[in-house]
């Protein structure tokens, strides 16, 4: 689909902010599609908002635990790199507002995602995650080298080949996590992008998602486009 451009970002990389700014200024999109939902957008734009405050009854205990730990880890890395999580999304929204570009939120409600995560991840997978986390903290470099991820620079967006390798590791070791946090959301975001295209077929759409979602969404869009062309012919 020629009117769609997809950028894969790292939420704590200055490189992502540069790429987002360049794409918006140079490509001049009509619509900005972001990997956000209303709840995450509200939390992102309100300084001092506490993350991990969603009621356990809404997202399940395991989903709540993941949210708390994930928020802590992202903030820790962000402070070390000088880029707080979601900075590229905030920049995109700011630039879109200045240029009167329509903003569309294409991700699933975070509460539904975490509820799915709570249902999908079994206790066996949970303990495997804890074990891997402890081993990573104690023997970080050795474990990374063993898995072939030595020398990863978290201040930059990883190459597609490395992202594919990381996602494959997640899929094999944490299938429930992969299903709820990656696969299901890829399908939902692809569907929402297609809805934007059908509502405004002549508009240029710039999609900004985490780097781990980019390739799968592109492949699914290409697949759907090929199918539609085959039916049309």
C-alpha positions in Angstrom: 0.0 0.0 0.0 1.8 3.0 -1.4 0.2 5.6 0.9 1.4 4.0 4.1 4.8 4.5 5.7 5.7 2.6 8.9 8.4 3.6 11.3 9.6 1.1 14.0 10.9 2.8 17.1 12.6 2.1 20.4 10.7 3.9 23.1 13.9 5.0 24.8 16.1 5.9 21.9 17.1 9.3 20.7 17.5 7.9 17.2 13.7 7.2 17.2 13.0 10.8 18.0 15.1 12.0 15.1 13.5 9.5 12.7 10.0 10.5 13.8 10.7 14.2 13.4 12.3 13.7 10.0 9.4 11.6 8.7 6.7 14.1 9.8 8.5 17.1 8.5 9.7 15.6 5.2 6.8 13.2 4.3 4.1 15.6 5.4 1.5 12.8 6.3 -2.2 13.5 6.4 -2.8 11.0 9.2 -0.5 9.9 12.0 -1.3 6.4 13.3 0.2 5.7 16.7 0.8 2.5 18.8 -1.3 4.0 21.6 -4.8 3.6 23.1 -6.7 6.3 24.9 -5.5 5.3 28.4 -1.8 5.2 27.4 -2.2 8.5 25.6 -3.7 10.2 28.6 -1.0 8.8 30.9 1.8 9.8 28.5 0.6 13.4 28.2 0.0 14.0 31.9 3.3 14.7 33.7 3.5 12.8 37.0 0.9 10.2 36.1 1.6 7.0 38.0 2.0 3.9 35.8 0.9 0.5 37.1 -2.1 1.9 38.9 -4.8 0.0 36.9 -7.0 -2.1 39.3 -5.9 -5.8 39.5 -9.6 -6.7 39.0 -9.5 -5.2 35.5 -6.2 -6.7 34.3 -5.5 -9.7 36.5 -2.7 -10.1 39.0 -0.1 -11.3 36.4 -1.0 -8.4 34.1 -0.7 -5.9 37.0 2.7 -7.4 38.0 3.9 -7.1 34.4 2.7 -3.5 34.2 4.5 -2.5 37.4 7.7 -4.3 36.5 7.7 -3.1 32.8 7.1 0.5 33.8 9.9 0.3 36.4 12.4 -1.2 33.9 11.5 1.2 31.1 11.9 4.2 33.4 15.2 2.9 34.7 16.6 2.5 31.2 15.1 5.8 30.1 16.9 7.6 33.0 20.2 6.0 32.1 19.9 7.0 28.4 18.3 10.5 29.1 15.2 9.6 27.1 12.0 8.8 29.0 9.7 6.1 27.6 7.3 7.3 25.0 9.3 10.4 24.2 9.0 9.8 20.5 5.2 9.4 20.7 5.0 12.7 22.6 7.1 14.4 20.0 4.9 13.0 17.2 1.8 14.3 18.9 3.3 17.7 19.4 4.4 18.0 15.7 1.0 16.7 14.5 -0.7 19.4 16.6 1.5 22.1 15.2 0.8 21.0 11.6 -2.9 20.1 12.1 -2.3 16.4 11.2 -5.0 14.0 12.2 -3.9 11.5 15.0 -5.3 8.0 15.1 -4.8 5.6 18.0 -4.5 2.1 16.6 -3.5 -0.1 19.6 -5.8 -2.2 21.8 -6.9 -0.9 25.2 -4.0 -1.6 27.5 -6.4 -3.1 30.1 -7.6 -5.7 27.5 -4.0 -6.5 26.5 -3.0 -7.1 30.1 -6.1 -9.1 30.9 -5.3 -11.3 27.9 -1.7 -11.5 29.2 -3.0 -12.7 32.6 -5.1 -15.4 31.0 -2.4 -16.5 28.5 0.7 -16.8 30.7 0.8 -20.0 32.7 2.7 -20.4 36.0 5.3 -22.5 34.2 6.0 -19.6 31.8 6.0 -17.2 34.7 8.7 -19.1 36.6 10.7 -19.5 33.4 10.6 -15.7 33.1 11.7 -15.2 36.7 14.5 -17.7 36.2 15.7 -16.0 33.0 15.5 -12.6 34.7 17.6 -13.8 37.7 20.2 -15.4 35.4 20.3 -12.2 33.3 20.9 -10.0 36.4 23.6 -12.3 37.8 25.3 -13.4 34.5 24.0 -10.7 32.1 26.8 -10.6 29.6 27.4 -14.4 29.6 23.7 -15.1 29.1 23.4 -12.5 26.3 26.4 -14.0 24.5 25.0 -17.5 24.9 21.8 -16.4 23.1 23.6 -14.5 20.4 22.6 -11.0 21.6 26.0 -9.8 22.8 26.7 -6.1 22.3 23.1 -4.8 21.9 22.9 -1.0 22.1 19.6 -0.1 23.8 20.2 3.5 22.8 19.5 2.6 19.2 16.7 1.0 17.3 17.8 -2.7 16.6 18.2 -3.9 13.1 15.3 -6.0 11.6 17.4 -9.2 11.8 18.1 -8.8 15.5 14.4 -7.9 16.2 13.3 -11.0 14.4 15.7 -13.1 16.4 14.5 -11.5 19.7 10.8 -12.1 18.8 11.5 -15.7 17.9 13.1 -16.2 21.3 10.0 -14.7 23.0 7.7 -16.9 20.9 9.6 -20.1 21.8 10.2 -19.4 25.5 7.2 -17.3 26.4 4.3 -18.4 24.0 1.6 -16.8 26.1 3.5 -13.5 26.3 4.1 -13.6 22.6 0.4 -14.2 21.8 -1.0 -11.5 24.1 1.6 -8.7 23.8 2.8 -9.1 20.2 0.7 -11.3 17.9 -2.8 -10.2 19.0 -1.8 -6.6 19.0 -0.2 -6.9 15.5 -3.6 -8.2 14.2 -5.5 -5.4 15.9 -3.2 -2.6 14.7 -3.2 -4.0 11.1 -7.0 -4.0 11.1 -7.1 -0.4 12.4 -4.6 0.7 9.8 -6.7 -0.9 7.0 -9.8 0.9 8.4 -7.9 4.2 8.1 -7.0 3.4 4.5 -10.5 2.5 3.5 -11.9 5.6 5.2 -9.4 7.9 3.5 -7.9 6.0 0.5 -6.1 9.1 -0.9 -4.5 10.3 2.4 -0.8 9.7 3.3 -0.6 7.7 6.5 2.5 7.6 8.8 2.4 4.7 11.2 4.6 4.8 14.3 4.9 1.5 16.2 7.5 -0.2 18.4 10.2 -1.9 16.3 9.0 -5.3 17.3 5.7 -4.8 15.5 6.9 -3.2 12.3 7.8 -6.2 10.1 4.8 -8.3 11.0 2.4 -5.4 10.3 4.1 -4.7 7.0 4.0 -8.3 5.9 0.3 -8.6 6.8 -0.6 -5.4 4.9 1.3 -6.6 1.9 -0.5 -10.0 2.1 -3.9 -8.3 2.3 -3.0 -5.9 -0.6 -1.9 -8.8 -2.8 -5.1 -10.7 -2.1 -7.2 -7.7 -2.9 -5.3 -7.2 -6.2 -5.8 -10.8 -7.1 -9.5 -10.6 -6.5 -9.8 -7.4 -8.5 -8.0 -8.9 -11.5 
